[in-house]
Amino acid sequence: MLLLIAGTMTVLMVRNLFVATMLLGIVSFTMALIFISLDAVDVAFTEAAVGAGISTVLYIGTLALVGSQEKERPKLALGPLVICVLVGAILYYATYEMPEFGHPENPVQTHVAPRYVEESPTEIGIPNMVTSVLASYRGYDTFGEVTVIFTAGIGVLLILRQRRRKRTEAEKDAKDTPLDENRGGKGSSLSGLGSAHDLVPHVIAKLLIPFIFVFGLYVQFHGDFGPGGGFQAGVIFAAGIILYALVFSLDLARAVISEKAILFLISAGVVLYGGVGVVSMLLGGNFLDYNVLASDPIAGQHIGILLVELGVGITVTAAMLAIFYAFVGRADLIEEAAQRGEN
Amino acid sequence: MISLSSQFPILVALAPLMAAPFCALFRGNTLPWAMTTIISAFSFYVSLSLLFSVVASGPISYELGGWAPPWGIEYVVDPLSGFMLVLISGISTGVLLFARDSITKEVPAHQLGLFFAAYLLSLTGMLGICITGDAFNIFVFLEIMSLSSYALIAMGERTDRRALTAAFQYLIIGTVGATFYLTGVGLIYMMTGTLNIADIASRFPEIEGTRPILAGVGFIIVGICIKLALFPMHVWLPNSYTYAPNIITAFFAGTATKVSVYLLIRFIFTVFGPNYSFAGLGLTDVLMPLAILGFLSMSAVAIFQTNLKRLLAYSSVAQLGYMVLGIALASEAGLTASVVHIFNHAVVKTGLFLSVGCMFYVVGSTYLKDLQGVGRRMPLTTFGFALGGLGLIGVPLTPGFISKWYLVVAVLEKGSYFGYALVAALMVSSLLAVIYIWRVVEVAYFRPPPEGTETQEAPLSLLIPTWIFILGSFYFGIETSFNVGFAKTIASFLMGGA
């Protein structure tokens, strides 16, 4: 807990953005540890994969574009500080009269949750209750979350994907972005951020990537029984491909999975999830009522959860890759323009 | 196979959601647009039939996944949410009719598939917020609506690169608002153990005095007010509306902030109950001064704007002040006025922004200095704008008059001196509206057009939708049985149901 406070405070004080990013990763891992000690293993898993994993990579990708030093030291703004302290004080105020943590008589434990705990094994039939709640009882929320990811992917593509961008504009951008030493030497060109001549990362990456994918598959399909599920698996998959792109090059990664394929996959995941719902409507149930998917309700629930988790996994993988490609692809544009400027 | 109409509640929001992934894959100018328009019209049709069946036979509940609430998520159509669904999908469909020729000038053709996918998602978000009966589900759809609207606003960058900073500013402020909302919902969940709105409402009286609830209510109300752009949390709105593509401005002006007003009404009246909100919490003392300051100061600021879109955006913040004032009066008449104004202002403002879109189509700018003499260059468009402006001011026979009439009636219920003072404030604000509309009319009609320009109207594909909204606003200003009738039903439903 102290580590958490120290970490976030340092992030605020540190002026080098690269250091700040690394610290944020540490904060995320600490958060994950706290979640584990609170028995929320699924949440911890997500925090570790998303907060410490993918976000850090995306931050670094951005830093490669904009440089890692803050331009000027911001002045201490008094107004926002007062508001922050006030909000903190209100939250602290609210902790009085809060029900005691983990007490079995709490409203959270006595009202809605007992049914999840007591009846989900018979109603849904999978051991991991978190997955039961996420994918079935509140499956529509999860569908909404997948749509949020989809929306984020669409938004990033809309704003950043400028393949047919005018050359002049790209040049202007390049002038606005000063080159700095953190870009790495001449050896690592920004196209792909790849280190083309380094043997060690190549070998290690080749060793690691298959295991990452296998682990991703395990997390994807084992979500019914242990912590895991589509969100975490999607992020792990995306991390595998991003590692490949980082170590080898973006162009090679593009050869493996093209941008068109990514757009298709982002959409396909949402359609798969929603499609399960539509099929259950056509079979006479309500939207996302998995009971009607098979003659036996529990088998229906199994099929439904498996399919929607797959939809989640596909969309999350593709959306993460779309965001990564869009950022790194922009670096290419700037690099190109800079080279033309030099010649 | 069971009857289709029993699935109507889910279809309203599901149709645009499921269409979005397909739309993202489409290419070309026409196909994404055509699909979006058809889907939006379908949602409009479904919303209308839902509203009428609610009126005929009472609220409808739909259990998602077949799980009974509060274990599963529930969709609820009551008079208020039905009314909002009709309003949002109707405005969206009208704006889309306008969109085809307007948007090709502002967004490159290869982006149109993604653009309309984002539009559909934003529509999904708004409809989902209004129809759901679950507090966390509201947050999920709020995120869908917000994320897509950030992207849509940023698409104004072809015209003006400042669209990007406007979208970024909105992103930061909007995220703070959403986080506040989520924190509040979390605190309430901790105390009630449920996320279903009706269930929270039934368990609320037992725990309403506790501190976590007090903090939770505060977080929710502040979060919604940020999204609503209530003065002084409105800073993001003028920038976003000014730099967004024209159809997006027209669409959001009619719907996005109205959804937040809906949320405010929903939480104050349905979840917390008017007794707790006003007698227990004294929300009137918080909301009313902000609302009054809002409409007075923002109407005054609107006078000094040089960009027509920005002028109308400030006017929108002022008009939101009227709606919040109606809520803050804590009476059935006030709530009626507020709901009437949600509807009337949506129709009028969308019409105004569409006519600005026509001007942009021909002139290529929305700065007043470039619009000199536009009344002679584009007589039909400018006349439409002037008529819409009358509606904004509140001249008799226009919808603005109806809203203000009900607002004044509600204010006068509040007792003598205080009531008179409020009426005076409303009058001052209306006079300010006269001034800012007059400034536009003066520039448009009494300045000579620049040398060498000829009379050139916007194409009919733009003019017809614009005039549908302008004439529609007059229709609802004269024949008020739809808007006022429903507003009264809604107000008595919410006050009586509490």
Interface residues (C-beta under 8 A of the other chain):
Chain A: I90 L91 Y93 A94 T95 Y96 E97 M98 P99 N106 P107 V108 Q109 T110 H111 V112 A113 R115 Y116 S136 Y137 R138 G139 Y140 D141 G144 E145 T147 V148 F150 T151 A152 I154 G155 L157 L158 I159 R161 R163 R164 L263 F264 I266 S267 A268 V270 V271 G274 G277 V278 M281 L282 G284 G285 N286 F287 L288 D289 Y290 N291
Chain B: M1 I2 Q7 I10 L14 L17 M18 A20 P21 F22 A24 L25 Y62 E63 L64 G65 G66 W67 P70 W71 G72 I73 P108 H110 Q111 L114 F115 A117 A118 L121 T124 G128 D134 F136 N137 V140 F141 E143 I144 L147 S148 Y150 A151 A154 M155 E157 L164 T183 L187 Y189 M190 M191 T192 G193 T194 L195 R203 I207 T210 R211 P212 L214 A215 G216 G218 F219
